[in-house]
Amino acid sequence: MKNLLLIGRTLKNGGAEKITGNLSLALADYFHIYIILFDGSDIAYDYQGEIIDLKSKLGKSMISKLLGNLRRIIQIRKLKLKLNIDFSISFLSTPNILNSLSKKNDQIIVSVHSQQNFDNY
């Protein structure tokens, strides 16, 4: 069975977060699923797989955010190697960037969830 990594901020309060949980439920028969969360302290949505909580809240300063995200990239890259991840799917801007920058041997999919009015475009 192939290993699938889902990367998101949390599993509460939002559509992308709910999709993360639903996708893990839908793919559980086909993949061994790992879910990396930046904050896994409060999970509101059903999921399937193993949660990996990075417990990485960022500070308010630009330097703190930069260093925190560099630390996340290193953590995610190490986990991808350790868990022998075949595919990784991320949800929302920051997880998408971190997924791309932590690419190792996995195939990555980034996902954007946005509600836009395209009538003016």
C-alpha positions in Angstrom: 0.0 0.0 0.0 1.3 3.5 -0.9 1.8 6.2 1.7 -0.2 9.4 1.4 0.5 12.6 3.4 -2.1 15.3 3.9 -0.8 18.6 5.1 -3.0 21.3 6.7 -3.2 23.8 9.4 -5.9 22.2 11.6 -8.9 19.9 11.4 -11.4 22.4 12.6 -13.1 25.7 11.5 -13.0 25.7 7.8 -13.8 24.2 4.4 -10.3 23.2 3.5 -9.9 21.6 6.9 -13.1 19.6 6.4 -12.0 18.5 3.0 -8.7 17.2 4.5 -10.7 15.0 6.9 -13.2 13.9 4.2 -10.4 13.0 1.8 -8.6 10.9 4.4 -11.9 9.0 5.0 -12.4 8.5 1.2 -8.9 7.3 0.5 -8.3 5.2 3.6 -8.9 1.9 1.7 -6.3 2.8 -0.9 -3.5 4.4 1.0 -1.8 4.4 4.4 -2.6 7.9 5.5 -0.6 10.4 7.5 -2.0 13.9 8.3 0.4 16.7 9.3 -1.2 19.5 11.2 0.4 22.7 12.4 -2.0 22.7 15.4 -3.7 19.4 16.2 -4.9 20.4 19.7 -8.6 20.6 18.8 -9.9 18.3 16.1 -13.5 18.9 15.0 -13.7 16.8 11.8 -13.7 13.0 11.4 -10.6 11.6 9.8 -8.8 8.4 9.1 -5.1 7.8 9.4 -2.3 8.9 11.7 -2.2 12.5 13.0 1.3 14.1 13.3 0.9 17.4 15.2 3.8 19.7 14.6 2.6 22.0 17.5 4.1 24.9 15.6 2.3 28.2 16.2 4.1 31.1 14.7 5.1 34.4 16.5 3.9 37.8 15.3 7.1 39.2 13.9 8.2 38.6 10.4 11.5 37.0 11.6 9.6 34.7 13.9 7.3 33.6 11.1 10.2 33.0 8.7 12.1 30.9 11.2 9.0 29.0 12.2 8.2 28.1 8.6 11.8 27.1 7.9 11.6 24.8 10.9 8.3 23.4 9.5 10.0 22.7 6.1 12.8 20.8 7.8 10.3 18.8 9.9 8.1 17.9 6.9 11.0 16.9 4.8 12.3 14.6 7.5 8.9 13.1 8.0 8.5 12.5 4.2 11.7 10.6 4.2 11.1 8.7 7.4 7.6 7.6 6.4 8.5 6.9 2.8 5.8 9.2 1.5 4.7 8.5 -2.1 2.2 11.3 -2.5 1.5 14.5 -0.5 -1.5 16.8 -0.8 -1.6 20.2 0.9 -4.5 22.6 1.5 -4.3 26.4 1.6 -1.4 28.8 0.9 1.2 28.2 3.6 0.8 24.4 3.6 1.1 24.5 -0.2 4.3 26.5 -0.1 5.8 24.2 2.6 4.8 21.1 0.8 6.5 22.4 -2.4 9.7 23.4 -0.6 9.9 20.1 1.4 9.6 17.9 -1.7 11.7 14.8 -1.6 10.8 11.6 -3.4 7.0 12.2 -3.3 4.7 13.5 -5.9 3.0 16.7 -4.6 -0.5 18.1 -5.2 -1.3 21.6 -4.0 -4.9 22.6 -3.4 -6.4 26.1 -3.4 -9.8 26.6 -1.8 -11.2 30.0 -2.5 -14.6 31.7 -3.0 -14.2 34.3 -5.7 -16.7 36.2 -7.7 -15.5 36.0 -11.3 -18.2 38.2 -12.7 -15.9 41.2 -12.8 -13.0 39.3 -14.5 
